[in-house]
Amino acid sequence: MIKHSKLTKNLAVVLLLALTVNSCKKQVSDQFDIDAVISKTELQLEHACKVVETNTKGKKILPRSIDGDRVIMVSSSDWTSGFFPGELWMMYDLTGHEKWKNKAIQYTELLEKEQYNTGTHDVGFMMYCSYGHGYRTTGNPEYKKILIQTAKSLASRYNDTIKCTRSWDHNPKLYTYPVIIDNMMNMELLLWASKETGDNTFKDIALNHANTTIKNHFRKDNSSYHVVDYSPETGEVIKKVTNQGFADESIWARGQAWGLYGYTVMYRETHDPKYLDQANKIAQVVLSYDKMPEDNIPYWDMHAPNIPNEPRDASAAAITASALYELSTHSKTNKKTYKEAADKIIETLSTKNYLVKVGEKQGFLLDHSTGNWPRNSELDVPIVYADYYFLEALKRKKELEGIK
Ligand code: GLY
């Protein structure tokens, strides 16, 4: 009798163990397989390199997006030129495969002359995503010199009456001194240059720019305008409008993502709580969109007129996910919420609805981004910056989860 009950007990333990192992297995198999996604992106980036090699013509040397079946190639002066080299650096980080480092160097160095480009704020994007990543990886002193020269070019666009750097020079009939929310992304280069050179001018410009933007770019509900146009003489706001959104008062999805990312970086680099506060406020906006689709990939504008029949913007989602991963490391109260929200986005972007099949769509990684709806340009297509921030988000997710 005693023996029998012992046997039953042992059997029960074995059964329980088997059930536990099985349920663990199930949990593991249900889990997102980040390495499988990275392997796919690596194969697709190999395809992209071949596409770029065969489509390089004259000054058109870097991939930006697609139009029908055709890859759209751009010159080094295009605002998106730094993203492809940046992706190559990112792939080197993700895989450790030396070939990506060599390719990253090759494509980064195509941008060298842009260090002297004083005609746009976008040099921050262009050079910090390429040379900036290259410098962090290699410590190449030549890259440092180029980045410092770029910071000087960007700083030349600062107006101390307005206390902002100017975004665009184009459309002088439309704008006097336009500053766009996207410009927050260029402050990282200035903050870096200050640390490297000990020259506080760069940092002061970045802080002033960020503070003026907090003052003038945000609405009461913490969503942001796209463009604020200033008077350079008085520093006063002339108008608050949109260029790429649906309407002046609408919520252009990528603009919110740029703001979220920009203020997260500002906090990382300064530890000033007002920037963390701003990033948190933007996160609340982005995470509580009224009409957010079930899959967490926003419409290109959250007030677009024909929702749910409007194109999405996967780029806004990828930028948001990458920013939220970082913000989760700074936030004390919303750590889990931000990490889980970023995970949800990345898992969706990794499904077949968004992640392009290896060998298709000219080597781009993600489908369904929207570049400039009002100009009828790049609607619901793959765009290079979506891919860049997607890879950055994957890298941040791996780092956060301690995955080797
Ligand atoms: N910075 C331009 C854009 O987001 O389309």
Boltz pocket constraint, residues with backbone or C-beta under 6 A from the ligand:
constraints:
  - pocket:
      binder: B
      contacts: [[A, 182], [A, 244], [A, 254], [A, 371]]
      max_distance: 6.0
